[in-house]
Amino acid sequence: MMPKYYKIESGRLAQIPDEEPADVIVMGSLSQEQRSILVKEYEITEHTIASSFDSDELSRIEYDDDFIAIVFKKPKNYSAEDNFQFRVESFGIFIFRDWVLLLTDSEIPIQDDKRFAKIDSINTFVLRVLSYAIYHFNEHLKIINRINDELEQKLKTSMENRYLLSMFSLSKGLIYYVSALSSNETLLKKLQIGRSLNWSEEERELLDDIIIENKQSLQQAEIYSNILTNMMDARASVINNNMNSWMQSLNVVTIAMMLPTFIASLFGMNVLFPFGLGAENNNPYAFWIILGVSVLAVVLFYVSWKIRKGKS
């Protein structure tokens, strides 16, 4: 992503040519030359730059002589190829005396009139970016909740593994969200306590609102995670119970099939039997008598099994 340059005008950000002095510079997917410029000219360490693009990095704030570095978490843009796997990513905000550098791998709509309105200072812009990250979490949590409801309905009529695997992916994503929101909460509290950014009264009120929104998102993510985990455990118990029931029914059918086989084998032995039922006798009703005994044995076994099942 090519660097973009913006200036604060009339409470909004207006894009300007790169030769003009900018209030906000947005960069992403840095080339080696761009990294070298950030390191040499602005004295930003390679580690801090890498942290801005590292999805495993926790939210944090660092104070330097010339700037303040903030690493914050937000949801990664979701696509159909992710197969219900929601992930998080990091972005970096570097606050200099009279301008801000934003490093991000994904597009942030900083010219959106709704989410980035009433910007009258670089501090307000920083808070709007943090607020957008929390808003992005809220939108993804709503999507996760809808997907969870759809999977729950499908699991009521189907026992396919792909639905269970999708629920597992959702649960894994919620764990990432809970960790990211918890990390964001720690950083926001540090910003609230710190005095280095010289917040105005309105900016401090906005920061308080962001902290409340982040806390609500964290609580919501934890609730969704617990619900999804409990539902997966309940579904696994249902599957185990169904499997035990099927195995029990299969055992009953197997035993019921063994009884006629046993009786037929018994009367097929080359020995003398009473009533002329043996293989060496010529009783014209032997076949029907043996067949009747086999059927009677199966019926008696079935009745006995039903009675025992009713008592248990």
C-alpha positions as CSV (number, residue, x, y, z in Angstrom):
1,M,0.0,0.0,0.0
2,M,1.4,3.3,-1.1
3,P,1.8,6.0,1.6
4,K,-1.1,8.4,1.9
5,Y,-1.0,11.9,3.3
6,Y,-3.8,13.8,5.0
7,K,-4.4,17.2,6.6
8,I,-7.0,18.0,9.2
9,E,-9.5,20.5,7.6
10,S,-12.9,21.5,9.0
11,G,-13.0,18.6,11.4
12,R,-12.2,16.0,8.8
13,L,-9.2,14.4,7.0
14,A,-8.5,15.6,3.5
15,Q,-6.0,13.8,1.3
16,I,-3.1,15.9,0.1
17,P,-0.1,15.5,-2.2
18,D,3.0,14.0,-0.6
19,E,5.1,17.2,-1.1
20,E,2.8,19.2,1.3
21,P,3.3,19.0,5.1
22,A,0.8,16.4,6.5
23,D,-0.9,15.9,9.8
24,V,-1.4,12.2,9.2
25,I,0.6,9.7,7.2
26,V,-0.7,6.2,6.6
27,M,1.7,3.4,5.5
28,G,1.3,-0.3,5.0
29,S,3.3,-3.2,3.5
30,L,6.5,-1.4,3.9
31,S,9.3,-1.8,1.5
32,Q,12.9,-2.1,2.7
33,E,13.6,1.4,1.6
34,Q,10.6,2.7,3.6
35,R,11.7,0.8,6.6
36,S,15.2,2.3,6.3
37,I,13.7,5.8,6.2
38,L,11.6,5.2,9.3
39,V,14.6,3.9,11.1
40,K,17.2,6.5,10.1
41,E,15.1,9.7,9.8
42,Y,12.5,9.1,12.5
43,E,14.6,6.8,14.8
44,I,11.9,4.1,15.0
45,T,13.4,0.8,15.9
46,E,13.0,-2.2,13.6
47,H,11.4,-4.1,16.5
48,T,8.7,-1.5,17.0
49,I,8.0,-1.4,13.3
50,A,7.7,-5.2,13.2
51,S,5.4,-5.1,16.2
52,S,3.0,-2.9,14.3
53,F,2.4,-5.8,11.8
54,D,2.8,-8.7,14.2
55,S,-0.6,-10.4,15.0
56,D,0.9,-12.0,18.1
57,E,2.1,-8.8,19.6
58,L,0.2,-7.5,22.7
59,S,-1.1,-4.0,22.8
60,R,1.4,-1.6,24.4
61,I,2.6,1.9,24.6
62,E,6.2,3.2,24.4
63,Y,7.6,6.6,25.2
64,D,10.5,8.0,23.1
65,D,12.2,11.4,23.2
66,D,10.6,12.4,19.8
67,F,7.4,10.3,19.7
68,I,4.9,8.0,21.5
69,A,4.4,4.6,20.0
70,I,1.1,2.7,20.4
71,V,0.6,-0.9,19.2
72,F,-3.2,-1.7,19.2
73,K,-5.2,-4.8,18.3
74,K,-8.2,-5.0,15.9
75,P,-10.0,-7.8,14.0
76,K,-8.5,-9.0,10.8
77,N,-10.8,-8.4,7.8
78,Y,-12.8,-11.6,7.3
79,S,-13.2,-13.4,3.9
80,A,-15.1,-16.5,2.9
81,E,-11.8,-18.5,2.5
82,D,-11.2,-18.2,6.3
83,N,-13.9,-20.8,6.9
84,F,-15.3,-19.2,10.1
85,Q,-11.9,-18.5,11.5
86,F,-11.8,-15.0,12.9
87,R,-8.3,-13.6,13.6
88,V,-6.8,-10.4,15.0
89,E,-4.0,-8.2,13.8
90,S,-1.9,-5.3,15.1
91,F,-1.4,-1.8,13.9
92,G,1.0,1.0,15.0
93,I,0.3,4.6,15.8
94,F,3.4,6.9,16.2
95,I,2.5,10.3,17.7
96,F,5.1,13.0,16.9
97,R,4.8,16.6,18.1
98,D,2.7,17.9,15.2
99,W,1.9,14.8,13.1
100,V,0.9,11.1,13.3
101,L,2.2,8.0,11.5
102,L,-0.2,5.1,11.1
103,L,1.2,1.7,10.2
104,T,-1.4,-0.9,9.2
105,D,-1.6,-3.9,6.9
106,S,-5.4,-3.4,6.3
107,E,-7.4,-0.4,5.1
108,I,-8.8,1.8,7.9
109,P,-11.5,4.2,6.5
110,I,-10.1,7.3,8.1
111,Q,-12.1,9.5,5.7
112,D,-15.4,7.9,6.8
113,D,-17.7,10.8,7.7
114,K,-19.4,8.8,10.4
115,R,-16.6,7.1,12.3
116,F,-14.0,9.9,11.7
117,A,-15.9,13.1,12.2
118,K,-15.2,16.1,14.4
119,I,-11.4,15.7,14.2
120,D,-9.8,18.9,15.4
121,S,-6.4,17.6,16.6
122,I,-4.0,14.7,16.2
123,N,-5.0,13.5,19.6
124,T,-8.7,13.3,18.5
125,F,-7.6,11.4,15.4
126,V,-5.7,8.9,17.5
127,L,-8.8,8.3,19.7
128,R,-11.0,7.9,16.6
129,V,-8.7,5.2,15.3
130,L,-8.8,3.4,18.6
131,S,-12.6,3.8,18.7
132,Y,-12.8,2.3,15.1
133,A,-10.9,-0.8,16.2
134,I,-13.4,-1.4,19.0
135,Y,-16.3,-0.8,16.7
136,H,-14.8,-3.3,14.3
137,F,-14.7,-5.9,17.1
138,N,-18.4,-5.2,17.9
139,E,-19.4,-5.7,14.2
140,H,-17.5,-9.0,14.1
141,L,-19.1,-10.2,17.3
142,K,-22.5,-9.6,15.8
143,I,-21.5,-11.7,12.8
144,I,-20.2,-14.5,15.0
145,N,-23.4,-14.6,17.0
146,R,-25.5,-14.9,13.8
147,I,-23.2,-17.6,12.4
148,N,-23.4,-19.5,15.7
149,D,-27.3,-19.4,15.6
150,E,-27.3,-20.8,12.0
151,L,-24.9,-23.6,12.9
152,E,-27.0,-24.4,16.0
153,Q,-30.1,-24.8,13.8
154,K,-28.2,-27.0,11.3
155,L,-26.9,-29.2,14.1
156,K,-30.4,-29.9,15.2
157,T,-31.2,-31.7,12.0
158,S,-27.7,-32.9,11.0
159,M,-24.7,-34.5,12.7
160,E,-22.1,-33.7,10.1
161,N,-18.6,-33.1,11.3
162,R,-18.2,-29.9,9.3
163,Y,-20.7,-28.0,11.4
164,L,-18.9,-29.1,14.6
165,L,-15.5,-28.0,13.0
166,S,-17.0,-24.7,12.1
167,M,-18.1,-24.2,15.7
168,F,-14.6,-25.1,16.9
169,S,-13.2,-22.4,14.5
170,L,-15.6,-19.8,15.9
171,S,-14.6,-20.8,19.5
172,K,-11.0,-20.4,18.6
173,G,-11.5,-17.0,17.1
174,L,-13.4,-15.8,20.2
175,I,-10.4,-16.8,22.3
176,Y,-8.3,-14.6,20.1
177,Y,-10.8,-11.7,20.5
178,V,-11.0,-12.1,24.3
179,S,-7.2,-11.9,24.5
180,A,-6.9,-8.9,22.1
181,L,-9.7,-6.9,23.9
182,S,-8.1,-7.7,27.3
183,S,-4.8,-6.4,26.0
184,N,-6.5,-3.3,24.5
185,E,-8.1,-2.6,27.9
186,T,-4.7,-2.6,29.6
187,L,-3.3,-0.1,27.1
188,L,-6.4,2.2,27.3
189,K,-6.1,2.4,31.1
190,K,-2.5,3.4,30.7
191,L,-3.5,6.1,28.3
192,Q,-6.2,7.3,30.8
193,I,-3.7,7.5,33.6
194,G,-0.8,8.9,31.6
195,R,-0.3,12.7,31.2
196,S,2.2,12.8,28.3
197,L,-0.4,13.3,25.6
198,N,-2.0,16.3,27.4
199,W,-5.6,15.3,26.8
200,S,-8.2,18.0,26.7
201,E,-11.5,17.6,28.6
202,E,-13.4,16.5,25.5
203,E,-10.6,14.1,24.5
204,R,-10.6,12.6,28.0
205,E,-14.3,12.1,27.8
206,L,-13.9,10.4,24.4
207,L,-11.2,8.2,25.9
208,D,-13.5,7.2,28.8
209,D,-16.2,6.2,26.3
210,I,-13.7,4.1,24.3
211,I,-12.7,2.3,27.5
212,I,-16.3,1.6,28.3
213,E,-17.0,0.3,24.8
214,N,-13.9,-1.9,24.9
215,K,-15.0,-3.3,28.3
216,Q,-18.5,-4.1,26.9
217,S,-17.0,-5.8,23.9
218,L,-14.7,-7.9,26.1
219,Q,-17.6,-9.0,28.3
220,Q,-19.7,-9.8,25.2
221,A,-16.8,-11.8,23.7
222,E,-16.4,-13.8,26.9
223,I,-20.2,-14.5,27.1
224,Y,-20.2,-15.7,23.5
225,S,-17.1,-17.8,24.1
226,N,-18.6,-19.5,27.2
227,I,-21.9,-20.1,25.4
228,L,-20.2,-21.6,22.4
229,T,-17.9,-23.8,24.6
230,N,-20.9,-25.1,26.6
231,M,-22.9,-25.7,23.5
232,M,-20.1,-27.7,21.9
233,D,-19.8,-29.8,25.1
234,A,-23.5,-30.4,25.2
235,R,-23.5,-31.4,21.5
236,A,-20.6,-33.8,22.1
237,S,-22.6,-35.4,25.0
238,V,-25.6,-35.7,22.7
239,I,-23.5,-37.4,20.1
240,N,-22.0,-39.8,22.6
241,N,-25.5,-40.7,23.9
242,N,-26.8,-41.2,20.4
243,M,-23.8,-43.4,19.6
244,N,-24.4,-45.5,22.7
245,S,-28.0,-45.9,21.8
246,W,-27.1,-46.9,18.3
247,M,-24.5,-49.4,19.5
248,Q,-27.1,-50.9,22.0
249,S,-29.6,-51.3,19.2
250,L,-27.0,-52.9,17.0
251,N,-26.1,-55.4,19.7
252,V,-29.8,-56.3,20.1
253,V,-30.1,-56.9,16.4
254,T,-26.9,-59.0,16.4
255,I,-28.1,-61.2,19.3
256,A,-31.6,-61.5,17.7
257,M,-29.9,-62.8,14.5
258,M,-27.7,-65.2,16.4
259,L,-30.7,-67.0,17.9
260,P,-32.2,-68.5,14.7
261,T,-28.7,-69.3,13.5
262,F,-28.0,-71.2,16.8
263,I,-31.3,-73.1,16.6
264,A,-30.8,-74.0,12.9
265,S,-27.3,-75.2,13.6
266,L,-28.4,-77.2,16.6
267,F,-31.0,-79.1,14.7
268,G,-28.7,-79.6,11.8
269,M,-26.4,-81.8,13.8
270,N,-26.1,-85.4,12.7
271,V,-27.7,-86.9,15.9
272,L,-31.1,-88.2,16.8
273,F,-33.7,-85.6,18.1
274,P,-37.1,-86.2,19.7
275,F,-40.3,-85.8,17.7
276,G,-38.3,-86.6,14.5
277,L,-36.8,-83.1,14.2
278,G,-33.3,-84.1,13.4
279,A,-31.6,-84.1,10.0
280,E,-31.9,-88.0,9.8
281,N,-35.6,-88.0,10.5
282,N,-38.5,-87.6,8.1
283,N,-41.0,-85.5,10.0
284,P,-42.9,-83.5,7.4
285,Y,-43.5,-80.6,9.8
286,A,-39.8,-80.4,11.0
287,F,-39.0,-77.3,9.0
288,W,-42.1,-75.3,10.3
289,I,-41.5,-76.4,13.8
290,I,-37.9,-75.3,13.8
291,L,-38.9,-72.1,12.1
292,G,-41.5,-71.4,14.7
293,V,-39.1,-72.1,17.5
294,S,-36.7,-69.6,16.0
295,V,-39.3,-66.9,15.6
296,L,-40.5,-67.6,19.1
297,A,-37.0,-67.3,20.5
298,V,-36.6,-63.9,18.7
299,V,-39.9,-62.6,20.0
300,L,-39.2,-63.7,23.6
301,F,-35.8,-62.1,23.5
302,Y,-37.3,-58.8,22.1
303,V,-40.0,-58.7,24.7
304,S,-37.5,-59.4,27.5
305,W,-35.3,-56.6,26.2
306,K,-38.2,-54.1,26.0
307,I,-39.2,-54.9,29.6
308,R,-35.6,-54.4,30.9
309,K,-35.3,-51.2,28.9
310,G,-38.5,-49.9,30.4
311,K,-37.3,-50.5,33.9
312,S,-33.9,-48.8,33.4
